[in-house]
Amino acid sequence: MDLGFFGWIIVGLIAGAIAGFFVPGRERFGCIGTMLIGILGGIVGGWLWTSVLGMGTATSLIGAIFVATIGSIIVLFVLRAMTGDRG
């Protein structure tokens, strides 16, 4: 399944928003920041999913959102650790 450029932006926005619910602390990134975190999370999650875990690429929209959300949670934890925000 090829989501295309705009499809991945939508997946990034959804994944970033979902990740914000799972990571404690105040959200200060805004809509664009959340989308960028989600897109970066999709890259991180996709790399972990395929390279580290040895799984195939996500073939559905739900799978892509799941993988991007896991990556976004990791990105948010790293960002908050770097900025010293403990929630």
C-alpha positions as CSV (number, residue, x, y, z in Angstrom):
1,M,0.0,0.0,0.0
2,D,1.4,3.4,-1.0
3,L,0.0,6.2,1.0
4,G,1.8,9.0,-0.9
5,F,3.0,12.2,0.5
6,F,-0.3,13.6,1.8
7,G,-1.2,10.1,3.2
8,W,1.9,10.1,5.3
9,I,1.2,13.6,6.6
10,I,-2.2,12.4,7.7
11,V,-0.7,9.3,9.3
12,G,1.9,11.5,11.0
13,L,-0.7,13.9,12.4
14,I,-2.8,11.0,13.8
15,A,0.2,9.2,15.2
16,G,1.6,12.3,16.8
17,A,-1.8,13.1,18.4
18,I,-2.2,9.5,19.7
19,A,1.4,9.5,21.1
20,G,0.6,12.7,23.0
21,F,-2.0,10.8,25.0
22,F,0.4,8.1,26.0
23,V,3.3,10.3,27.0
24,P,2.8,12.2,30.2
25,G,3.5,15.9,30.3
26,R,2.2,19.1,28.8
27,E,2.0,19.2,25.0
28,R,3.8,22.3,23.7
29,F,4.5,21.5,20.1
30,G,1.2,22.7,18.4
31,C,-0.4,21.1,15.4
32,I,2.6,21.4,13.0
33,G,5.0,20.1,15.7
34,T,2.7,17.2,16.5
35,M,2.6,16.3,12.8
36,L,6.4,16.5,12.5
37,I,6.8,14.4,15.6
38,G,4.4,11.9,14.0
39,I,6.3,11.8,10.7
40,L,9.6,11.4,12.5
41,G,7.9,8.8,14.6
42,G,6.8,7.0,11.5
43,I,10.4,6.9,10.3
44,V,11.7,5.7,13.7
45,G,8.9,3.2,14.1
46,G,9.3,1.9,10.5
47,W,13.0,1.4,11.0
48,L,12.5,-0.4,14.3
49,W,9.7,-2.5,12.8
50,T,11.6,-3.7,9.7
51,S,15.2,-3.6,10.7
52,V,15.3,-4.4,14.4
53,L,12.2,-6.6,14.7
54,G,12.6,-8.1,11.2
55,M,8.9,-7.6,10.4
56,G,7.5,-6.8,6.9
57,T,6.4,-3.3,6.1
58,A,3.0,-2.2,7.3
59,T,0.5,-3.0,4.6
60,S,-2.6,-1.2,5.9
61,L,-3.5,2.2,7.2
62,I,-4.1,0.9,10.7
63,G,-0.7,-0.9,10.6
64,A,1.0,2.3,9.5
65,I,-0.7,4.3,12.2
66,F,0.3,1.7,14.8
67,V,4.0,1.7,13.8
68,A,4.1,5.5,13.5
69,T,2.5,5.9,16.9
70,I,5.0,3.6,18.6
71,G,7.8,5.6,16.9
72,S,6.2,8.9,17.9
73,I,6.0,7.8,21.6
74,I,9.8,7.0,21.5
75,V,10.5,10.4,19.8
76,L,8.4,12.2,22.4
77,F,10.2,10.5,25.3
78,V,13.5,11.4,23.8
79,L,12.5,15.1,23.2
80,R,11.2,15.5,26.7
81,A,14.3,13.9,28.2
82,M,16.4,16.3,26.1
83,T,14.4,19.4,27.2
84,G,14.2,18.3,30.8
85,D,10.3,18.3,30.8
86,R,9.3,15.7,33.3
87,G,5.5,16.3,33.0
